[in-house]
Amino acid sequence: MPHWLALAGLVIVFDQASKQWVLGSFRLMESVAVTSFFNLVLVFNSGAAFSFLAGAGGWQKWFFVALAFGISAWLLTMLRQHASERLRPAALSLILGGALGNVIDRLRFDAVVDFLDFHVAGYHWPAFNVADSAITVGVALMLWHQFKTPKDAP
């Protein structure tokens, strides 16, 4: 199990390092075009995905922190149960690291630091960060595991 926790730790380190770089390099809402479809931009999201509950008045911070800690406890339990496997614990570790990376932001800034901005034809995907990417990849790997695992497997 230590190597799976190390993977989660690497996600947290890379997430926090990238956010620290953005915070030191950009002003709020400053945007720099990297390609014709990708910008770096500094924004804060006090909500969840797609700014869900962003305007809720502040209580959502503690809701999302508690939710992330609860999910992290469940992920650690699942990680312990499946530590000898490969795909499922990798997915769980990515989700765990991403969840905790965003919790650190909520505790430090009352919001999550987002900076990756993809767009096409004037339409922008909501900005996100490394932690969000790890969570997304982890969920995709869990779904892949579900679909490729025989129905009678544990």
Secondary structure as UniProt FT lines:
FT   HELIX           2..25
FT   TURN            28..29
FT   STRAND          31..33
FT   STRAND          38..45
FT   HELIX           49..51
FT   TURN            52..55
FT   HELIX           59..81
FT   TURN            82..84
FT   HELIX           87..109
FT   STRAND          112..120
FT   TURN            121..122
FT   STRAND          123..124
FT   HELIX           130..148
FT   TURN            151..152
//
